[in-house]
């Protein structure tokens, strides 16, 4: 078994790498495990224009590469591999990497992110970053004055549709049922918006296009006597059927909400276990932005530094 780490960071998205930058500059010698998706969800995003410091915009891969280099410059030990098991009942904490190697750490920052829920059609992967998105706030700007579709019937879908309606020419809201699950006020706002058209009882069969999305094939009233095929011309296809926080490894040890998001204490990033912190989308069901993830990563690193100093570790 290796020597006990002062700080282990699990995840390499904006939260994890920002935490690594702050922790490295504080002399904590953090070790970062990149996980199954090095760079996090942003590596699936083509253009980024709303992150400070990039006046001409950048790509997700370029920005994450910049953060990686910055963390490495200050001495962060960034490693390939995924955490496959943890034991947070012992101190130092026990962590298993790739099912074989075990590490011990005095403090941990969990920055494992969240994964968007998808419909499961092949075209979602085919057009990822080229017309398919799970974040209207992130990507809506690129569809100004164009026609787009949002899939979902809850509050998130309605919020996304309303946001896009302020930018786009037309927004189709694809709803599986004949009613919305969203709150009454959200339903009223969507129905009152002139450039939002709700497609009731519609399900997506596939997307069309060559290099980018140019339309969607739908089925209305599937399995009923009024079933029919429908095609809509769109440039963007937004999924708003929810996210799943990547917290399953930790649920037996730390407190999460009903949806699985790790709960933090007040304004702190500390979890229900002292010395364990959560940052980024794994603890954020509300904003899910790179800039907010980076901010919580900085907070978590500062708090970990103070914890280790207080404990004399």
C-alpha positions in Angstrom: 0.0 0.0 0.0 1.3 3.5 -0.9 1.9 6.3 1.6 -1.2 8.1 2.8 -2.2 11.0 0.6 -3.0 14.3 2.1 -5.7 15.0 -0.5 -7.3 12.8 -3.2 -9.4 14.4 -5.9 -11.9 12.1 -7.7 -12.8 13.5 -11.1 -11.1 15.8 -13.7 -13.8 18.2 -14.9 -13.8 21.9 -14.1 -14.5 21.2 -10.4 -11.8 18.6 -10.0 -9.1 20.4 -11.9 -9.8 23.8 -10.3 -9.6 22.0 -6.9 -6.3 20.6 -8.0 -4.9 24.0 -9.0 -5.8 25.5 -5.6 -4.6 22.5 -3.6 -1.3 22.3 -5.5 -0.6 26.0 -4.9 -1.3 25.4 -1.2 1.3 22.6 -1.1 -1.1 19.7 -0.5 0.4 17.6 -3.3 -3.0 16.4 -4.5 -3.5 13.2 -6.5 -6.3 13.4 -9.2 -7.9 10.4 -10.7 -9.4 11.3 -14.0 -12.2 8.7 -14.1 -13.9 7.2 -17.1 -14.3 10.5 -18.9 -11.2 12.6 -18.5 -12.1 16.2 -18.6 -15.7 15.6 -17.8 -18.9 16.5 -19.7 -17.2 19.5 -21.3 -15.2 17.3 -23.6 -18.5 16.6 -25.4 -19.2 20.3 -25.9 -17.9 21.9 -29.1 -18.1 25.7 -28.5 -17.8 27.4 -25.2 -18.3 31.2 -25.1 -19.5 31.9 -21.6 -16.5 30.9 -19.5 -14.5 34.0 -18.4 -11.0 34.4 -19.9 -11.8 33.2 -23.5 -13.0 36.4 -25.3 -13.1 34.6 -28.7 -14.5 31.4 -27.2 -12.9 28.0 -27.1 -13.9 24.3 -27.3 -14.6 22.0 -24.4 -11.5 19.9 -25.1 -9.2 23.0 -25.4 -10.5 24.4 -22.1 -10.1 21.2 -20.2 -6.6 20.8 -21.7 -5.8 24.3 -20.4 -7.0 23.4 -16.9 -5.1 20.1 -17.0 -1.9 21.9 -17.9 -2.4 24.6 -15.3 -3.0 22.0 -12.5 0.1 20.0 -13.7 2.2 23.1 -13.7 1.7 23.6 -10.0 2.5 19.9 -9.2 -0.9 18.1 -9.2 -0.3 14.4 -9.8 -3.0 13.6 -12.4 -3.4 9.9 -13.1 -5.4 7.7 -15.4 -7.8 5.4 -13.7 -11.2 5.2 -12.1 -12.2 4.9 -8.5 -14.2 1.7 -8.2 -14.7 1.4 -4.4 -14.4 3.5 -1.3 -14.5 3.0 2.4 -15.2 6.2 4.2 -15.8 4.6 7.6 -12.1 4.3 8.2 -9.5 6.9 8.7 -7.5 7.4 6.7 -10.1 6.8 4.0 -9.7 3.8 1.8 -10.1 4.1 -2.0 -9.7 1.3 -4.6 -8.5 2.2 -8.1 -9.6 0.1 -11.1 -10.6 -2.7 -8.8 -7.0 -3.5 -7.8 -4.9 -0.8 -6.2 -5.8 0.6 -2.8 -5.0 4.1 -1.7 -5.3 5.9 1.6 -6.2 9.6 1.9 -6.7 12.0 4.8 -9.1 14.1 2.8 -11.1 13.6 -0.4 -12.8 15.9 -2.9 -15.5 14.2 -4.9 -15.9 15.9 -8.2 -17.4 13.0 -10.3 -20.0 15.1 -12.0 -23.4 14.1 -13.3 -24.5 12.4 -16.5 -27.4 13.6 -18.6 -30.2 11.1 -19.2 -30.6 10.2 -22.8 -33.5 8.6 -24.8 -31.3 5.8 -25.9 -31.4 6.3 -29.7 -28.2 6.0 -31.7 -28.5 9.4 -33.2 -28.0 11.1 -29.8 -24.4 9.9 -29.9 -24.0 10.5 -33.6 -24.9 14.1 -33.3 -23.5 14.9 -29.8 -22.1 18.4 -30.0 -23.5 18.8 -33.5 -27.1 19.5 -32.8 -27.7 17.4 -29.7 -27.3 19.0 -26.3 -28.4 18.4 -22.7 -27.9 22.0 -21.6 -29.8 24.9 -23.1 -28.0 27.5 -21.0 -24.7 26.2 -22.3 -25.5 25.8 -26.0 -28.6 27.8 -26.7 -26.7 30.8 -27.9 -25.5 28.9 -31.0 -29.1 28.4 -32.2 -30.2 32.1 -32.3 -33.0 32.6 -34.7 -33.2 28.9 -35.5 -35.7 26.2 -34.9 -35.0 23.7 -32.1 -36.8 21.0 -30.1 -36.8 20.2 -26.4 -37.6 16.8 -25.0 -39.3 16.5 -21.7 -42.4 17.5 -19.7 -41.1 18.6 -16.3 -40.0 21.9 -14.9 -36.5 21.6 -16.4 -37.9 21.0 -19.9 -40.2 24.0 -19.5 -37.4 26.2 -18.2 -35.2 25.1 -21.1 -37.9 25.7 -23.6 -38.6 29.2 -22.2 -34.9 30.1 -22.3 -34.5 28.9 -25.9 -37.7 30.7 -26.9 -36.0 34.0 -26.0 -33.2 33.2 -28.5 -34.7 30.9 -31.2 -37.2 31.4 -33.9 -39.3 28.4 -32.8 -39.2 25.8 -30.1 -41.0 22.5 -30.2 -41.6 20.9 -26.8 -41.8 17.1 -27.4 -44.0 15.6 -24.6 -44.5 11.9 -24.3 -47.8 12.2 -22.5 -50.9 14.4 -23.1 -50.0 16.6 -20.1 -47.0 18.3 -18.6 -45.5 17.2 -15.2 -44.2 20.7 -14.6 -45.6 23.1 -12.0 -48.7 25.0 -12.8 -46.9 28.3 -13.2 -44.3 26.8 -15.6 -47.1 25.2 -17.6 -48.9 28.5 -18.0 -45.7 30.3 -19.1 -44.9 27.7 -21.7 -48.4 27.7 -23.1 -48.5 31.5 -23.2 -45.3 31.7 -25.2 -46.1 32.3 -28.9 -43.1 30.6 -30.4 -43.3 27.4 -28.3 -45.3 24.6 -29.8 -46.1 21.7 -27.6 -46.2 18.3 -29.4 -48.4 16.2 -27.2 -48.1 12.4 -27.2 -45.0 12.5 -29.3 -41.9 10.3 -29.0 -38.6 10.6 -30.9 -37.7 7.9 -33.3 -34.5 9.4 -34.7 -32.7 12.4 -35.9 -31.8 13.4 -39.5 -28.9 15.2 -41.0 -25.4 14.6 -42.3 -22.8 16.3 -40.2 -25.3 18.1 -38.0 -28.9 17.8 -37.1 -31.4 19.1 -39.6 -34.6 17.4 -38.4 -36.3 14.8 -36.1 -38.5 11.9 -36.9 -41.3 11.5 -34.3 -44.3 9.2 -33.7 -47.5 10.6 -32.4 -49.9 8.5 -30.3 -47.6 5.4 -30.4 -49.6 2.2 -30.1 -53.0 3.9 -30.5 -55.5 4.0 -33.3 -54.4 7.5 -34.2 -50.7 6.7 -34.4 -48.9 8.7 -37.1 -45.4 9.6 -38.1 -44.3 13.2 -37.9 -41.1 15.0 -39.2 -40.0 18.4 -37.9 -37.2 20.5 -39.4 -34.9 21.6 -36.5 -31.2 22.6 -36.1 -31.0 21.7 -32.4 -32.3 18.9 -30.2 -32.2 19.5 -26.5 -32.7 16.8 -23.9 -34.3 17.9 -20.7 -35.3 14.6 -19.1 -33.0 14.9 -16.1 -29.4 14.2 -15.0 -28.1 11.4 -12.8 -25.3 12.5 -10.3 -22.4 10.1 -10.4 -22.6 9.5 -6.7 -23.5 5.8 -6.5 -20.1 4.8 -5.0 -20.5 7.1 -2.1 -24.2 6.7 -1.2 -23.6 4.1 1.6 -21.3 6.6 3.4 -22.5 10.2 2.8 -25.8 11.9 2.7 -27.5 12.5 -0.6 -30.9 13.9 -1.6 -33.7 11.9 -3.1 -32.2 12.2 -6.6 -28.7 11.2 -5.5 -27.0 14.6 -5.4 -24.5 14.8 -2.6 -25.6 17.2 0.1 -23.2 19.7 1.4 -23.2 21.6 4.7 -24.6 25.2 4.5 -22.2 27.4 2.4 -19.5 24.8 2.7 -18.6 22.0 0.3 -18.2 19.6 3.2 -20.3 16.5 3.0 -21.8 14.7 6.0 -18.3 13.3 6.7 -15.6 15.6 8.0 -12.7 15.7 5.6 -14.8 14.7 2.6 -15.9 17.4 0.2 -18.1 17.5 -2.9 -17.8 19.9 -5.8 -19.3 20.4 -9.2 -22.4 18.8 -10.7 -22.4 15.8 -8.4 -23.6 18.2 -5.7 -25.4 20.7 -7.9 -28.9 20.0 -9.3 -29.5 23.6 -10.0 -26.9 25.4 -12.1 -24.7 22.7 -13.8 -22.3 25.3 -15.3 -18.6 25.0 -15.8 -18.0 28.3 -14.0 -20.1 27.3 -10.9 -18.3 23.9 -10.8 -15.0 25.6 -10.9 -16.0 27.9 -8.0 -17.1 25.0 -5.8 -13.9 23.2 -6.7 -11.9 26.2 -5.4 -14.0 26.3 -2.2 -13.5 22.5 -1.6 -9.7 22.8 -2.0 -9.6 25.8 0.4 -11.7 23.9 3.0 -9.6 20.8 2.6 -6.4 22.8 3.2 -7.9 24.3 6.4 -9.1 20.9 7.6 -5.7 19.3 7.1 -3.9 22.2 8.9 -6.3 22.0 11.8 -5.7 18.3 12.2 -2.0 18.7 11.8 -1.9 16.4 8.7 
